[in-house]
Amino acid sequence: MYALIYKPLLYCYILLSAIGHAKPVPAAFHPLHISTTDVSYNAQDNKLEVICTIFTDDFETAINKEYHTQADLIKPEAHAAAEVLIKKYITGHVQIKPNQIPANLNYIGYEIKDAAVNVYLESEKVSPFKKIDVDINLLHNLYEDQINIVHITVNGVRKSEKLDWPNRKLEQVF
């Protein structure tokens, strides 16, 4: 139910910020600190496909705080340096275990979509599973009101859960 409320809010914020601002707005502007992570099991390839969506300004701040740097995810000339930091941050804050076996997530890349960053990951082959454990603590180093919404789709069945800070773990059975 929360996913039905918060995801449209995220998209409304992204749309409104794109209309009125050339650069992402300051973190203080949006009182909602939220990210979404979509995990889909591709049964044809036996791989997990993951997309993390995070507000650009919050993501830059989290990376800068964690790695004591000044990352810029928007400037094309800083793209290579941003790739290294994004990969390090995401793989350190997103763990997925189908059948209690850690999935090796390979970083594919990122793109800026309006005021958010989409980060793409794909696992190596995983055996079909009934149970999946997810540990996500995106932006927990920034906000005590952080919400991470996780959508998991396996064989056409989608389950969603809202993780309020400090909660970071969930388990779904399919």
N, C-alpha and C positions, 0 to 999 in steps of 0.2 A: 504494500500500500504506500509506504513512504517513497518508494522508487517512482510511483506514479505522480507524487507531489514534487519531489526534489529535482528529478531530471527535467521536467518542463521549466522549472524555475531556473535551472542552470542554462537552458537554451534561451530563455527570455533574457537573462542577464547578458549572455553572449551577443544576442541580436541587438539589444539596446546599446551595449557598449560599442559595437561595431558601427552603429549609425552615428553616434555622437563623439567618438574619439578616434584619433589616428593611432595612438599608442594605448596599451592596456591601462586602465584606470588604477589609481593607487589601491593597495589592499584595504585601506580604511573605508573605501567607498562601498564595497559590498560586505554586508554583515554576515553573509552566508559563506562559510568555508567548507567547500564540498568538492569531492572528486568522484568520478565513476570509473569502475573497472569492469569491462565486459570480457568474460572468459567463454569461449565457444569451443566445443570439441568437434573437430572435423573428422568424422568417422571414415571418410575415404582415405585420408592421409594418416589417420591415427595421430593427429597432432592437436595441441591446444593453441588456439589463436587468441591473443590478448590485446585489448586496446584500453589504455589508461587515458582518461581525459581530465586535465587539471587546468585551472585558471593560470594563464601565463605569468602574471605578476606574482602570484603565490608560489608557483613552481620556481621561478628565478630566485625569490627570497629564500626558499627552503634550500636550494642548491648552494646559494651564496653563504648561508649560515652554516650548513654542514661541512662545506669544503673550503671555507674562508677565502672566497674568490669573488669576482664580479662577473658572473655569467650573463650573457645576453643571448637569449634564445631567438630573437627576432632578426638581428642584423645578419644578412647573408654572409658577410666576411667572417663572422664569428661562428658559423655553422659547424665547422669541424671540431672546434674546441667545445662547443655545446654538446655535440654528439657524445663525446667522451664522458662528460659530466652527467648527462641524462642517463646513459647506459649504466653508469656506476650507481647513481641514485635509485633508479627504478629496480635494478636487479638486487639491490640491498634492502628494498622496502616492499617487494612483492614476491611471495613464495607460494607455490601451488603444489599440492601433493595429491595426485589421483591414487587411490588405494594405498595411501600413506607412503608413497614413493615420491621423493622430490623430483619435480619436472625440471629439466634443464631448459631454461628459457633463453632463447637467442634474441638479441636486440635486432630489430629490423630497421627502425628509423623513427623519425618524428616529423610532424608537420604542425604548423600554426593554423588553426581554424578560428577565425574571428579573435576572441579574447581568450581562447583556450589552446592548449597543446594536446595533440593526440600522439601517444607513444605506442608503437606497434612492437609486439613480441610474438614469437612463435616457439613452441617447444620442439624438442626432438620427438621421435615417435614414442607414444605411450600406449600401453595395452588398454583395451576397453575396461572401463571401471564402473562401479556402482556408487562409490563414495569418493568425495573430493573435499580436501581441506585447503583453506585459503588463509594466508596470513598477510594482511595489508596494513601498513602503517604510514601511508603517504601523508605528508605534511604534519605528522604528529610532533615534529620538532618545532613547529610554529604556533599552532593554535590548539587550545584546550576545548574548543567547540567544533573541532574538525569532524566532518561527516564523510565517510567513505562508503559509497553505495556500490555493491557488487552484484552483477548479473552473471549467472552461469547458465549456459545452454548446452544440453547434452541430448542428442537424438531428438531434437525438436522441442524438448521440454525446457522451459526457462524458469529459473528460480532466482529471486532477488532478495537481498538482505541489506539493511542499513546498519553500518557500524559506527556508533558514536564514540568519540574519544573517551577513554583510552582503549576501548575494545578494538581488537585488531584481527581476531580469529573467527572463522566460521567453518561449519561443516555442512555439506549438503549430500543427501542420498538420493540417487536417481533409480 
